[in-house]
Amino acid sequence: MGSFPRNCEIVEAKDEPNTVRHHQTFSQIRAQDKERKPPILKKGSNKTLEDDINKLFEAIDLRTCKSLDLSDLRRNSSKKPMKVAGSHSPGIGFSEPVSLKQALRGLCISQAAEMAAMRRLSMPPASPRVSEAGKITNLYRSVVVEAGESDFPRLGSGEPVVKSANQSAHSSPRIGVKPIFKSAGPASGECDRPPTECREDGIVISPMLDLEKLPRYRQEPKMKSASKTAHSSPRFGTKTIIKSSESTSGESGHPLAECSGDSVGRYLVQEESTACCSKKLPQSQEPKMKSVNQSAHSSPHFAVESSCRHNDSAPVSTEVEIQEMEAEPTQEEIHTSISSLPYCNADDNVPNPDKNFTNKVVSGPSKNNAASIKVANKAAPKLRRKGRLQTLPLSSTVKSSRDVKSTRSTSRAVKPALRNKNLIVKKSKKVSSTAGNSSASYEVSSALDHNSGPSICQRCQCSLKDTKDESHKDHPVATVAEVSTSSRKDDEIKLDFIPNGCEDSVTPLAKTNMTSKYKEKGEFSQSSKSSICDFSSSTTSLSEDSNLSGSSCGNRPHMSKDLRWEAINSIRKQYGFLGLNHFNLLKKLGSGDIGTVYLAELIGTNCLFAIKVMDNEFLARRKKMSRAQTEREILRMLDHPFLPTLYAQFTSDNLSCLVMEFCPGGDLHVLRQKQTGRYFPEQAARFYVAEVLLALEYLHMLGIVYRDLKPENIMVREDGHIMLTDFDLSLRCSVNPTLLKSSSLGLEPPRISGPCAGSNCIDPFCSGPSCQVSCFSPRILPASAKARKQKAEASAQARLLPQLVAEPTEARSNSFVGTHEYLAPEIIKGEGHGSAVDWWTFGVFLYELLYGKTPFRGAGNEETLANVVLQNLKFPDSPIVSFQARDLIRGLLVKEPENRLGTETGAAEIKRHTFFEGLNWALIRCAIPPQIPEFYDTGMSKIASQEEEKFLEYSATGEHLQFELF
Ligand SMILES: Nc1ncnc2c1ncn2[C@@H]1O[C@H](COP(=O)(O)OP(=O)(O)OP(=O)(O)O)[C@@H](O)[C@H]1O
């Protein structure tokens, strides 16, 4: 392994001058041999052994070698190991001087090779239905299988056996393998992106992982810096962007590769041209694999930057973790295997929607903006220049303490207090999404669900007023169990959209105050995520939704008491528009690929928001408009207690702003690291994954495949409940919700035999006298016989209820999207993926919460990817996790998506698992979360004490976008 050349390009074997005398027949060779080594005749013996052999040679030669010389054999038996330059394997080919014995051996081998070649030639052609990518995959597999059977050691049973690039080169001239991954190690930050090789015969040479460095990791278990922090950090800040066919510049050989690290982010290549997400495709369009030529343009190119992520709270050495993550296959096998993984992506050529998006943003409802600006300037003297930080009094809801947001990288950590300069270097990802109309909105219906009853338990008469978030009280939990399409009419589908009024386009009020500079900055700040995105095709499509309708609270009557809506509308009424100048930017919460999120206070309202600020010019230049558009469109659709609420969106001074709900509790990644042992107790994990499951279920119902589930994307609200964020990598598709009778499901009905009874549960079937918490009562709590009987009856009733299945099973995409440790195998293998990837990531997520680490993490990204594909799932001995939890994880982390739990009927399948037994899904939001954020420091006090004027400046240059607070 160590000698494996890093950039070894293994393509179709060519004739090697120093190896086989290809064009010599066997008889010629034998004649030469005879000349060199004349037979030694024993005295008195007319027939020697040599003579016999010679006759044998002649006989064979006549039969086989007249029309077939070695070069022919070599071509036709291409999948068999052949001698290559520098190889001295005896018996494969002939070399001079060649002995009789060698010749005989070589002949036998050649005959074997000939037989293999003939066998291959007699194989039936591939089915015309098989796509070119499929052919490549099949070809690849045939090589793997054949070679695996004959020459190469098998890896773990049941796992795919793949060959090393070298081996492939020896045996398969049809597939050229070019290792392109040049990760210089976790801390080097190097990145490379070799071009995709598209051969003349149309075969796309997939980029392969170069795991050359893997042995080094193994040999150096005590890793430094990033490695030492492996336990809690660093998903190895790697961002891989793969070339996709959406490129409009024809840079097929120069796909975007973006590397990001935690400490240092670098743009080593230019971004690929266009990632289109809004192509309006007919919904009926079936998923298609692209042709190889298309694939050639879209084959994923991996540019991997393994970054050193510092983790200030991770004293556990990597050594332990690496040892734990040792795969069953040897490292060499892993290397060998992953080197041959087919990274062929098939992408569609999708028109660039950026233009439309830009137009839309810029030409928004800004009719009276000019007038409004003047009015605003006069009537609101307190309004500062856009982005200006003011020293306003703290909101009453803001608690002053500290909550240091730590991420997997300290370089990404957001410091609680403002600094003079916070530089944000934008990372670039390539994302794709599809446009379309997924206006699958659902009306909450209690008729069909036994759990969707009133928010007050009919039996125990307990109220829900204890919940901290007022908005949640009126917020319907749109779980599958509660959602029905039976009574829904099209004109009733309104609740998912914010009003037009929420989308303001503001003439740059403070443009003169906003310094626009273009600077080169050497200081980098990275977000904590290392998502991978490659925008390729999605064969399902949606159209730009236009069902926006206005109301005071975005058609969310259940949120009418939300003070934030009132505040927004008040400002809008007062000034005629809403712009960035109406907010005080208090501090930077974090930055992502397409924007920076600030904590902001709506001036004069004491209402806090999280505002995502994106530079349209930068987005357009970096072809990221589609990502921003995807996120914006999805945010506008959402109305769920565990998903963010978009209060407003506007464009101000070419800055596109999304005003969202602010989550003061940080993200789950940070919260996990604060736990003892850096893992959650099982009950806490159960709470979080249950809420995430509902969020995913809701997204799937809307035709959204999330694709980037990980703790970093799960924010903790003020009340301790979660909020799933970050939708720019999501895939939008069509979905056909179906109501299924339990009989047609062929599955067990929901099991409610848990111990909720007797505890404080709001379960409508509960005879208990109280409420709260009990939704997450431990399964092991004893239940009375009576309660058990009632539960059994409830189960029987539930059996009769129809079940809504709203899994977007038709969704397909070939994008390489996600985060390394969370990537599903089908994404890594480029086989195309659908909604099942969310259930894979859900399994990884549960695993990480319970064990404090992800299941397939390797020493580097490449090894992680290899492990995901090849390594069997293992559970550490410690901490002790229940059988139910492990069983659920096992069901979710099935490498074949078709066999994965959730693939068939979505979240409903998962919710029935015994891990969630006894959980009242409809009332989760009423349960007391495991942890409630204590304080959150907005940094305003510090600003006030400094009595400084803070300004937001942004600048963009070349590859980077920078926002500065100073
Ligand atoms: N509603 C919110 N409340 C509090 N903090 C938030 C909120 N939304 C985002 N953040 C913080 O801002 C950071 C940046 O968010 P953002 O969505 O821009 O980037 P990201 O999560 O890295 O996603 P991407 O890079 O794909 O855009 C997040 O990591 C999170 O810490």
PDBQT file of the ligand as one rigid body, heavy atoms in Angstrom, charges set to zero:
ROOT
HETATM    1  N1  LIG A1001     -32.236  29.928  13.404  1.00  0.00    +0.000 N 
HETATM    2  C1  LIG A1001     -31.014  29.928  13.935  1.00  0.00    +0.000 A 
HETATM    3  N2  LIG A1001     -30.842  30.211  15.221  1.00  0.00    +0.000 NA
HETATM    4  C2  LIG A1001     -29.611  30.197  15.769  1.00  0.00    +0.000 A 
HETATM    5  N3  LIG A1001     -28.496  29.934  15.079  1.00  0.00    +0.000 NA
HETATM    6  C3  LIG A1001     -28.611  29.653  13.784  1.00  0.00    +0.000 A 
HETATM    7  C4  LIG A1001     -29.863  29.638  13.144  1.00  0.00    +0.000 A 
HETATM    8  N4  LIG A1001     -29.674  29.312  11.847  1.00  0.00    +0.000 NA
HETATM    9  C5  LIG A1001     -28.374  29.131  11.707  1.00  0.00    +0.000 A 
HETATM   10  N5  LIG A1001     -27.726  29.341  12.852  1.00  0.00    +0.000 N 
HETATM   11  C6  LIG A1001     -26.291  29.254  13.062  1.00  0.00    +0.000 C 
HETATM   12  O1  LIG A1001     -25.651  29.798  11.951  1.00  0.00    +0.000 OA
HETATM   13  C7  LIG A1001     -24.752  28.860  11.401  1.00  0.00    +0.000 C 
HETATM   14  C8  LIG A1001     -24.734  29.041   9.916  1.00  0.00    +0.000 C 
HETATM   15  O2  LIG A1001     -25.942  28.600   9.408  1.00  0.00    +0.000 OA
HETATM   16  P1  LIG A1001     -26.095  28.367   7.864  1.00  0.00    +0.000 P 
HETATM   17  O3  LIG A1001     -27.386  27.697   7.633  1.00  0.00    +0.000 OA
HETATM   18  O4  LIG A1001     -25.859  29.605   7.123  1.00  0.00    +0.000 OA
HETATM   19  O5  LIG A1001     -24.854  27.489   7.529  1.00  0.00    +0.000 OA
HETATM   20  P2  LIG A1001     -24.730  25.967   7.542  1.00  0.00    +0.000 P 
HETATM   21  O6  LIG A1001     -25.567  25.385   8.632  1.00  0.00    +0.000 OA
HETATM   22  O7  LIG A1001     -23.293  25.658   7.599  1.00  0.00    +0.000 OA
HETATM   23  O8  LIG A1001     -25.384  25.532   6.177  1.00  0.00    +0.000 OA
HETATM   24  P3  LIG A1001     -24.884  25.781   4.704  1.00  0.00    +0.000 P 
HETATM   25  O9  LIG A1001     -23.408  25.889   4.726  1.00  0.00    +0.000 OA
HETATM   26  O10 LIG A1001     -25.313  24.604   3.955  1.00  0.00    +0.000 OA
HETATM   27  O11 LIG A1001     -25.531  27.027   4.253  1.00  0.00    +0.000 OA
HETATM   28  C9  LIG A1001     -25.265  27.518  11.834  1.00  0.00    +0.000 C 
HETATM   29  O12 LIG A1001     -24.237  26.597  11.926  1.00  0.00    +0.000 OA
HETATM   30  C10 LIG A1001     -25.863  27.822  13.178  1.00  0.00    +0.000 C 
HETATM   31  O13 LIG A1001     -24.856  27.714  14.167  1.00  0.00    +0.000 OA
ENDROOT
TORSDOF 0
